[in-house]
Amino acid sequence: MVIYELIKGGEATATSKPNNELSNAVAAADNALLSPHEDDIETGVRNATNTSQEKEEAPAARGSRLVSLDVFRGLTVALMIFVDYAGAFLPAINHSPWNGITLADVVMPFFLFIVGVALALTYKRVSSKAIATKKAVLRAMKLFIVGLIVQGGFFHGVHNLTYGVDILRIRWMGILQRIAVAYLLAAICEIWLKNDDDDSDVYSGYSLIRRYRFQLLVSLILTTIYMVLLYGSYVPDWEYQIPVAGSKTKSFSVKCGVRGDIGPACNAVGMIDRQVLGIQHLYQRPVYERTKQCSINSPASGPLPSDAPPWCQAPFDPEGLLSSVMAIVTCLIGLQFGHAIIHFKGHKNRIIQWMIPSIFLVVFAFLLDFGFGMHMNKALYTLSYTCFTTGVAGILFTGLYVLVDVCGCRKPTLAVEWLGMHALMIYILIGCNILPVFIQGFYWREPKNNVVSSLI
Protein backbone atom coordinates (compact mmCIF):
# COMPACT_ATOMS: atom_id res chain seq x y z
CA MET A 1 0.00 0.00 0.00
CA VAL A 2 2.85 2.32 0.82
CA ILE A 3 4.42 1.66 -2.60
CA TYR A 4 1.15 2.50 -4.31
CA GLU A 5 0.91 5.78 -2.45
CA LEU A 6 4.50 6.60 -3.36
CA ILE A 7 4.00 6.02 -7.05
CA LYS A 8 0.46 7.32 -7.42
CA GLY A 9 1.60 10.92 -6.90
CA GLY A 10 0.26 13.78 -8.96
CA GLU A 11 -1.43 15.52 -6.03
CA ALA A 12 1.15 18.12 -5.12
CA THR A 13 1.31 21.47 -6.84
CA ALA A 14 3.84 24.25 -6.57
CA THR A 15 2.15 25.77 -3.54
CA SER A 16 0.78 22.71 -1.76
CA LYS A 17 2.08 21.61 1.64
CA PRO A 18 4.13 18.40 1.44
CA ASN A 19 3.07 15.25 3.25
CA ASN A 20 5.56 12.94 4.97
CA GLU A 21 8.91 12.81 3.21
CA LEU A 22 8.86 9.08 2.47
CA SER A 23 5.57 9.13 0.59
CA ASN A 24 6.73 12.13 -1.40
CA ALA A 25 9.83 10.39 -2.75
CA VAL A 26 8.28 8.76 -5.77
CA ALA A 27 5.09 10.83 -5.74
CA ALA A 28 7.27 13.83 -6.50
CA ALA A 29 8.94 11.84 -9.22
CA ASP A 30 5.52 11.09 -10.71
CA ASN A 31 4.84 14.80 -10.49
CA ALA A 32 7.80 15.29 -12.80
CA LEU A 33 5.93 13.21 -15.36
CA LEU A 34 3.18 15.51 -14.22
CA SER A 35 -0.54 14.96 -14.01
CA PRO A 36 -1.93 18.47 -13.53
CA HIS A 37 -5.26 18.92 -11.83
CA GLU A 38 -8.26 21.07 -12.51
CA ASP A 39 -7.10 24.04 -10.49
CA ASP A 40 -3.92 24.17 -12.57
CA ILE A 41 -5.57 23.61 -15.94
CA GLU A 42 -8.79 25.42 -16.47
CA THR A 43 -8.97 28.41 -14.15
CA GLY A 44 -9.41 30.51 -17.23
CA VAL A 45 -12.29 28.31 -18.33
CA ARG A 46 -14.15 28.83 -15.09
CA ASN A 47 -13.57 32.55 -15.32
CA ALA A 48 -14.74 32.85 -18.91
CA THR A 49 -17.56 35.32 -19.33
CA ASN A 50 -18.93 34.19 -22.66
CA THR A 51 -21.58 31.49 -22.17
CA SER A 52 -21.11 29.92 -25.57
CA GLN A 53 -17.38 29.82 -25.01
CA GLU A 54 -17.93 28.01 -21.69
CA LYS A 55 -20.01 25.42 -23.50
CA GLU A 56 -17.30 25.02 -26.12
CA GLU A 57 -14.73 24.28 -23.44
CA ALA A 58 -16.97 22.04 -21.35
CA PRO A 59 -15.41 18.71 -22.38
CA ALA A 60 -11.98 19.87 -21.24
CA ALA A 61 -13.21 21.34 -17.99
CA ARG A 62 -15.49 18.62 -16.65
CA GLY A 63 -12.77 16.27 -15.43
CA SER A 64 -10.16 16.96 -12.80
CA ARG A 65 -7.36 16.39 -15.30
CA LEU A 66 -6.51 17.38 -18.84
CA VAL A 67 -7.57 14.04 -20.26
CA SER A 68 -5.75 14.35 -23.58
CA LEU A 69 -2.46 14.82 -21.71
CA ASP A 70 -3.07 11.64 -19.73
CA VAL A 71 -3.95 9.80 -22.94
CA PHE A 72 -0.80 11.12 -24.63
CA ARG A 73 1.30 10.03 -21.66
CA GLY A 74 -0.38 6.63 -21.67
CA LEU A 75 0.22 6.17 -25.40
CA THR A 76 3.87 7.01 -24.86
CA VAL A 77 4.14 4.45 -22.04
CA ALA A 78 2.45 1.82 -24.22
CA LEU A 79 4.77 2.67 -27.09
CA MET A 80 7.78 2.40 -24.79
CA ILE A 81 6.76 -1.07 -23.62
CA PHE A 82 6.03 -2.18 -27.19
CA VAL A 83 9.37 -1.10 -28.65
CA ASP A 84 11.31 -2.41 -25.64
CA TYR A 85 9.95 -5.91 -26.03
CA ALA A 86 9.26 -6.04 -29.77
CA GLY A 87 12.40 -4.21 -30.83
CA ALA A 88 14.51 -7.33 -30.42
CA PHE A 89 12.33 -9.12 -32.97
CA LEU A 90 11.61 -6.12 -35.20
CA PRO A 91 14.88 -4.15 -35.60
CA ALA A 92 13.10 -1.64 -37.84
CA ILE A 93 11.24 -0.20 -34.82
CA ASN A 94 14.18 -0.46 -32.43
CA HIS A 95 16.38 2.56 -31.77
CA SER A 96 18.26 3.67 -34.85
CA PRO A 97 21.89 2.43 -34.69
CA TRP A 98 23.04 5.98 -35.40
CA ASN A 99 21.63 8.49 -37.92
CA GLY A 100 17.94 8.28 -38.75
CA ILE A 101 14.83 7.93 -36.64
CA THR A 102 12.60 5.01 -35.75
CA LEU A 103 9.48 4.44 -33.68
CA ALA A 104 11.52 3.82 -30.53
CA ASP A 105 13.34 7.13 -30.95
CA VAL A 106 10.25 9.27 -30.30
CA VAL A 107 9.53 7.92 -26.80
CA MET A 108 12.01 10.05 -24.84
CA PRO A 109 11.14 13.39 -26.50
CA PHE A 110 7.43 12.63 -26.12
CA PHE A 111 7.91 12.25 -22.36
CA LEU A 112 9.89 15.49 -22.19
CA PHE A 113 7.28 17.34 -24.24
CA ILE A 114 4.54 16.09 -21.88
CA VAL A 115 6.52 17.24 -18.85
CA GLY A 116 6.80 20.71 -20.38
CA VAL A 117 3.07 20.97 -21.13
CA ALA A 118 2.17 19.86 -17.63
CA LEU A 119 4.66 22.25 -16.01
CA ALA A 120 2.90 25.23 -17.52
CA LEU A 121 -0.32 24.06 -15.90
CA THR A 122 1.19 23.13 -12.54
CA TYR A 123 2.99 26.46 -12.12
CA LYS A 124 0.23 28.61 -13.52
CA ARG A 125 -0.26 30.34 -10.17
CA VAL A 126 2.75 30.64 -7.86
CA SER A 127 2.29 32.51 -4.59
CA SER A 128 5.94 32.25 -3.53
CA LYS A 129 8.67 31.82 -6.13
CA ALA A 130 11.24 30.82 -3.51
CA ILE A 131 9.04 28.06 -2.07
CA ALA A 132 8.06 26.84 -5.54
CA THR A 133 11.73 26.71 -6.56
CA LYS A 134 12.65 24.76 -3.43
CA LYS A 135 9.93 22.20 -4.12
CA ALA A 136 10.95 21.92 -7.77
CA VAL A 137 14.55 21.21 -6.71
CA LEU A 138 13.40 18.57 -4.23
CA ARG A 139 11.17 16.89 -6.81
CA ALA A 140 13.98 16.81 -9.35
CA MET A 141 16.40 15.37 -6.78
CA LYS A 142 13.95 12.64 -5.82
CA LEU A 143 13.30 11.73 -9.44
CA PHE A 144 17.06 11.66 -10.10
CA ILE A 145 17.59 9.32 -7.13
CA VAL A 146 14.81 7.00 -8.32
CA GLY A 147 16.54 6.94 -11.71
CA LEU A 148 19.86 6.02 -10.11
CA ILE A 149 18.24 3.12 -8.29
CA VAL A 150 16.34 1.63 -11.22
CA GLN A 151 18.81 2.47 -14.02
CA GLY A 152 22.17 2.88 -12.32
CA GLY A 153 22.97 -0.83 -12.38
CA PHE A 154 21.56 -1.86 -8.98
CA PHE A 155 19.18 -4.36 -10.61
CA HIS A 156 21.00 -6.76 -12.94
CA GLY A 157 18.11 -7.73 -15.18
CA VAL A 158 16.20 -10.90 -15.95
CA HIS A 159 19.29 -12.87 -16.98
CA ASN A 160 21.10 -12.41 -13.67
CA LEU A 161 19.29 -13.11 -10.42
CA THR A 162 21.43 -10.76 -8.34
CA TYR A 163 21.42 -7.12 -7.36
CA GLY A 164 23.82 -4.44 -6.19
CA VAL A 165 26.11 -2.01 -7.94
CA ASP A 166 29.74 -1.01 -7.65
CA ILE A 167 29.72 2.73 -6.91
CA LEU A 168 32.84 3.05 -9.05
CA ARG A 169 30.82 1.86 -12.07
CA ILE A 170 27.32 3.19 -11.36
CA ARG A 171 25.60 4.79 -14.34
CA TRP A 172 24.98 8.41 -13.39
CA MET A 173 22.70 9.38 -16.26
CA GLY A 174 19.57 7.65 -17.52
CA ILE A 175 16.04 8.32 -18.69
CA LEU A 176 14.62 9.44 -15.33
CA GLN A 177 17.78 11.40 -14.54
CA ARG A 178 17.46 13.25 -17.85
CA ILE A 179 13.79 13.99 -17.18
CA ALA A 180 14.75 15.27 -13.72
CA VAL A 181 17.31 17.69 -15.17
CA ALA A 182 14.92 18.92 -17.88
CA TYR A 183 12.09 19.24 -15.36
CA LEU A 184 14.22 21.32 -12.99
CA LEU A 185 15.47 23.76 -15.64
CA ALA A 186 12.02 24.15 -17.21
CA ALA A 187 10.39 24.61 -13.81
CA ILE A 188 12.87 27.33 -12.85
CA CYS A 189 12.19 29.10 -16.15
CA GLU A 190 8.45 28.89 -15.59
CA ILE A 191 8.70 30.16 -12.02
CA TRP A 192 11.13 33.03 -12.61
CA LEU A 193 11.13 33.91 -16.32
CA LYS A 194 7.58 34.89 -17.08
CA ASN A 195 5.61 38.09 -16.94
CA ASP A 196 3.06 37.94 -14.13
CA ASP A 197 0.89 40.69 -15.57
CA ASP A 198 -2.79 40.20 -16.36
CA ASP A 199 -3.43 37.19 -18.63
CA SER A 200 -5.57 39.38 -20.88
CA ASP A 201 -2.43 40.80 -22.50
CA VAL A 202 -2.11 37.54 -24.50
CA TYR A 203 -4.45 37.60 -27.49
CA SER A 204 -2.33 36.25 -30.35
CA GLY A 205 0.64 34.05 -31.10
CA TYR A 206 2.95 37.06 -31.20
CA SER A 207 1.76 38.31 -27.79
CA LEU A 208 2.30 34.80 -26.37
CA ILE A 209 5.87 34.81 -27.67
CA ARG A 210 6.42 38.28 -26.24
CA ARG A 211 5.12 37.27 -22.82
CA TYR A 212 7.47 34.28 -22.59
CA ARG A 213 10.33 35.73 -24.60
CA PHE A 214 12.89 35.12 -21.85
CA GLN A 215 12.07 31.41 -21.78
CA LEU A 216 12.47 31.28 -25.54
CA LEU A 217 15.76 33.14 -25.17
CA VAL A 218 16.96 30.42 -22.76
CA SER A 219 16.05 27.81 -25.40
CA LEU A 220 18.03 29.73 -28.00
CA ILE A 221 21.05 30.06 -25.69
CA LEU A 222 21.00 26.34 -24.85
CA THR A 223 20.73 25.43 -28.54
CA THR A 224 23.64 27.73 -29.38
CA ILE A 225 25.78 26.22 -26.61
CA TYR A 226 24.98 22.73 -27.86
CA MET A 227 25.78 23.55 -31.49
CA VAL A 228 29.05 25.29 -30.60
CA LEU A 229 30.22 22.38 -28.45
CA LEU A 230 29.05 19.69 -30.89
CA TYR A 231 30.66 21.20 -33.96
CA GLY A 232 33.45 23.23 -32.36
CA SER A 233 34.95 20.92 -29.73
CA TYR A 234 38.23 19.19 -30.49
CA VAL A 235 38.06 15.44 -29.82
CA PRO A 236 41.49 13.90 -29.12
CA ASP A 237 42.47 10.24 -29.40
CA TRP A 238 41.17 8.12 -26.55
CA GLU A 239 41.36 4.66 -25.06
CA TYR A 240 39.10 2.29 -23.19
CA GLN A 241 39.17 -1.18 -21.71
CA ILE A 242 36.64 -4.00 -21.60
CA PRO A 243 36.69 -7.09 -19.36
CA VAL A 244 37.52 -10.41 -20.98
CA ALA A 245 37.68 -13.99 -19.70
CA GLY A 246 38.78 -14.22 -16.11
CA SER A 247 39.82 -10.99 -14.46
CA LYS A 248 41.75 -9.63 -17.42
CA THR A 249 40.94 -6.59 -19.54
CA LYS A 250 41.49 -5.76 -23.18
CA SER A 251 42.50 -2.26 -24.26
CA PHE A 252 41.43 -0.42 -27.39
CA SER A 253 42.77 2.82 -28.85
CA VAL A 254 40.49 5.08 -30.90
CA LYS A 255 42.11 7.58 -33.24
CA CYS A 256 40.31 10.91 -33.55
CA GLY A 257 42.11 14.24 -33.46
CA VAL A 258 39.21 15.97 -35.20
CA ARG A 259 36.74 18.77 -34.65
CA GLY A 260 33.03 18.73 -35.51
CA ASP A 261 32.76 15.01 -36.23
CA ILE A 262 29.31 13.51 -35.56
CA GLY A 263 30.16 9.87 -36.13
CA PRO A 264 30.01 7.26 -33.34
CA ALA A 265 33.73 7.36 -32.47
CA CYS A 266 34.80 10.99 -32.40
CA ASN A 267 31.80 13.14 -31.47
CA ALA A 268 31.86 15.78 -28.75
CA VAL A 269 28.87 14.23 -26.93
CA GLY A 270 30.80 11.07 -26.06
CA MET A 271 34.01 12.97 -25.39
CA ILE A 272 32.38 15.25 -22.79
CA ASP A 273 30.76 12.29 -21.04
CA ARG A 274 34.05 10.39 -20.91
CA GLN A 275 35.90 13.37 -19.45
CA VAL A 276 33.24 14.57 -17.01
CA LEU A 277 31.40 11.41 -15.93
CA GLY A 278 34.13 8.88 -16.64
CA ILE A 279 33.86 6.11 -19.21
CA GLN A 280 33.20 3.51 -16.51
CA HIS A 281 29.97 5.36 -15.59
CA LEU A 282 28.48 5.32 -19.10
CA TYR A 283 25.96 2.92 -20.63
CA GLN A 284 27.83 -0.27 -21.47
CA ARG A 285 25.72 -1.34 -24.47
CA PRO A 286 26.15 1.49 -27.01
CA VAL A 287 23.48 1.85 -29.65
CA TYR A 288 26.11 1.94 -32.38
CA GLU A 289 27.02 -1.67 -31.70
CA ARG A 290 24.20 -2.44 -34.18
CA THR A 291 25.70 -0.41 -37.02
CA LYS A 292 27.03 -2.15 -40.13
CA GLN A 293 30.59 -1.55 -38.98
CA CYS A 294 29.93 -3.32 -35.68
CA SER A 295 27.37 -6.05 -36.37
CA ILE A 296 27.08 -8.60 -39.13
CA ASN A 297 23.32 -8.66 -38.37
CA SER A 298 22.81 -4.89 -38.57
CA PRO A 299 20.45 -3.24 -37.73
CA ALA A 300 20.08 -6.04 -35.16
CA SER A 301 22.77 -6.96 -32.67
CA GLY A 302 25.21 -9.60 -33.75
CA PRO A 303 28.84 -10.73 -33.78
CA LEU A 304 31.52 -8.23 -34.69
CA PRO A 305 32.71 -8.26 -38.31
CA SER A 306 36.33 -9.26 -38.83
CA ASP A 307 37.24 -5.69 -39.75
CA ALA A 308 35.23 -3.99 -36.98
CA PRO A 309 36.66 -0.62 -35.88
CA PRO A 310 38.05 -0.38 -32.33
CA TRP A 311 35.23 1.82 -31.00
CA CYS A 312 32.42 -0.73 -31.50
CA GLN A 313 32.44 -1.93 -27.88
CA ALA A 314 33.15 1.42 -26.25
CA PRO A 315 30.59 2.58 -23.65
CA PHE A 316 28.38 5.46 -24.79
CA ASP A 317 25.50 7.02 -22.87
CA PRO A 318 22.43 7.97 -24.94
CA GLU A 319 21.31 10.14 -22.01
CA GLY A 320 24.61 11.97 -21.61
CA LEU A 321 25.38 15.52 -20.54
CA LEU A 322 25.62 17.46 -23.79
CA SER A 323 22.70 15.65 -25.42
CA SER A 324 20.59 16.47 -22.36
CA VAL A 325 20.97 20.16 -23.21
CA MET A 326 18.67 19.65 -26.19
CA ALA A 327 16.38 17.50 -24.04
CA ILE A 328 15.86 20.60 -21.91
CA VAL A 329 14.95 22.52 -25.07
CA THR A 330 12.31 19.88 -25.88
CA CYS A 331 10.82 20.39 -22.43
CA LEU A 332 10.84 24.17 -22.87
CA ILE A 333 9.00 23.85 -26.19
CA GLY A 334 6.38 21.70 -24.49
CA LEU A 335 6.12 24.44 -21.87
CA GLN A 336 5.02 26.89 -24.58
CA PHE A 337 2.31 24.48 -25.72
CA GLY A 338 1.04 24.44 -22.13
CA HIS A 339 0.89 28.22 -22.15
CA ALA A 340 -1.58 28.07 -25.05
CA ILE A 341 -3.97 26.13 -22.80
CA ILE A 342 -3.75 28.81 -20.15
CA HIS A 343 -4.11 31.90 -22.32
CA PHE A 344 -6.41 30.76 -25.15
CA LYS A 345 -9.84 29.69 -23.98
CA GLY A 346 -11.41 28.44 -27.19
CA HIS A 347 -10.56 25.10 -28.74
CA LYS A 348 -10.02 26.65 -32.17
CA ASN A 349 -7.48 29.16 -30.91
CA ARG A 350 -5.56 26.48 -29.02
CA ILE A 351 -5.43 24.18 -32.01
CA ILE A 352 -4.13 26.98 -34.24
CA GLN A 353 -1.46 27.95 -31.70
CA TRP A 354 -0.31 24.32 -31.54
CA MET A 355 -0.46 23.32 -35.19
CA ILE A 356 1.43 26.28 -36.67
CA PRO A 357 4.65 25.78 -34.62
CA SER A 358 4.34 21.97 -34.87
CA ILE A 359 4.27 22.00 -38.68
CA PHE A 360 7.05 24.57 -38.76
CA LEU A 361 9.26 22.40 -36.52
CA VAL A 362 8.74 19.31 -38.70
CA VAL A 363 9.49 21.22 -41.91
CA PHE A 364 12.54 22.87 -40.34
CA ALA A 365 13.80 19.46 -39.19
CA PHE A 366 13.68 18.06 -42.72
CA LEU A 367 15.40 21.20 -44.01
CA LEU A 368 18.23 20.73 -41.51
CA ASP A 369 18.53 17.02 -42.31
CA PHE A 370 18.36 17.03 -46.09
CA GLY A 371 19.46 20.60 -46.79
CA PHE A 372 22.29 21.15 -44.31
CA GLY A 373 23.36 17.60 -43.45
CA MET A 374 22.43 17.93 -39.78
CA HIS A 375 20.98 14.45 -39.56
CA MET A 376 18.36 13.33 -37.08
CA ASN A 377 20.24 11.41 -34.41
CA LYS A 378 18.72 10.31 -31.14
CA ALA A 379 22.04 9.37 -29.50
CA LEU A 380 23.42 12.88 -30.08
CA TYR A 381 19.98 14.54 -29.68
CA THR A 382 20.71 16.74 -32.69
CA LEU A 383 18.81 19.93 -33.50
CA SER A 384 16.97 18.29 -36.41
CA TYR A 385 15.97 15.40 -34.15
CA THR A 386 14.74 17.86 -31.51
CA CYS A 387 12.64 19.80 -34.02
CA PHE A 388 11.16 16.73 -35.69
CA THR A 389 10.19 14.84 -32.54
CA THR A 390 8.82 17.93 -30.83
CA GLY A 391 6.81 18.86 -33.90
CA VAL A 392 5.38 15.35 -34.17
CA ALA A 393 4.58 15.44 -30.44
CA GLY A 394 2.71 18.71 -30.94
CA ILE A 395 0.69 17.32 -33.85
CA LEU A 396 -0.17 14.12 -31.97
CA PHE A 397 -1.13 16.04 -28.82
CA THR A 398 -3.37 18.32 -30.88
CA GLY A 399 -5.08 15.32 -32.46
CA LEU A 400 -5.68 13.73 -29.06
CA TYR A 401 -6.99 17.01 -27.69
CA VAL A 402 -9.53 17.21 -30.51
CA LEU A 403 -10.52 13.57 -30.09
CA VAL A 404 -10.77 13.46 -26.30
CA ASP A 405 -11.30 16.96 -24.94
CA VAL A 406 -13.21 18.53 -27.81
CA CYS A 407 -15.25 15.60 -29.12
CA GLY A 408 -15.43 13.87 -25.74
CA CYS A 409 -14.42 10.48 -27.15
CA ARG A 410 -13.31 8.89 -23.89
CA LYS A 411 -14.26 5.20 -24.01
CA PRO A 412 -11.76 4.12 -26.72
CA THR A 413 -8.95 5.79 -24.79
CA LEU A 414 -9.75 4.67 -21.22
CA ALA A 415 -7.00 2.04 -21.17
CA VAL A 416 -4.22 4.38 -22.27
CA GLU A 417 -5.65 7.10 -20.04
CA TRP A 418 -5.16 4.75 -17.09
CA LEU A 419 -1.61 4.08 -18.25
CA GLY A 420 -0.99 7.81 -18.34
CA MET A 421 -2.33 8.32 -14.83
CA HIS A 422 0.10 5.69 -13.51
CA ALA A 423 3.00 6.34 -15.88
CA LEU A 424 5.87 6.26 -13.40
CA MET A 425 4.64 3.12 -11.66
CA ILE A 426 4.33 1.26 -14.97
CA TYR A 427 7.66 2.56 -16.22
CA ILE A 428 9.49 1.38 -13.11
CA LEU A 429 7.75 -1.99 -12.85
CA ILE A 430 7.80 -2.93 -16.54
CA GLY A 431 10.02 -0.53 -18.45
CA CYS A 432 12.87 -1.01 -15.97
CA ASN A 433 12.20 -4.76 -15.55
CA ILE A 434 11.51 -4.44 -11.82
CA LEU A 435 8.35 -6.56 -12.04
CA PRO A 436 10.00 -9.35 -14.12
CA VAL A 437 12.98 -9.36 -11.74
CA PHE A 438 10.62 -9.59 -8.75
CA ILE A 439 8.68 -12.50 -10.30
CA GLN A 440 11.93 -14.18 -11.27
CA GLY A 441 12.91 -14.19 -7.59
CA PHE A 442 10.43 -17.01 -6.97
CA TYR A 443 11.86 -20.23 -8.43
CA TRP A 444 11.60 -24.01 -8.04
CA ARG A 445 14.72 -25.61 -6.49
CA GLU A 446 17.14 -23.74 -8.75
CA PRO A 447 17.13 -20.03 -9.81
CA LYS A 448 16.89 -20.98 -13.49
CA ASN A 449 13.52 -22.67 -12.87
CA ASN A 450 11.28 -19.61 -12.83
CA VAL A 451 8.41 -18.22 -14.89
CA VAL A 452 10.42 -15.40 -16.47
CA SER A 453 13.28 -17.61 -17.65
CA SER A 454 10.81 -19.98 -19.29
CA LEU A 455 9.36 -17.13 -21.34
CA ILE A 456 12.58 -15.53 -22.63
Order of alpha helices (4+ residues) and beta strands (2+ residues): alpha-alpha-alpha-alpha-alpha-alpha-alpha-alpha-alpha-alpha-alpha-beta-beta-beta-beta-alpha-alpha-alpha-alpha-alpha-alpha-alpha-alpha
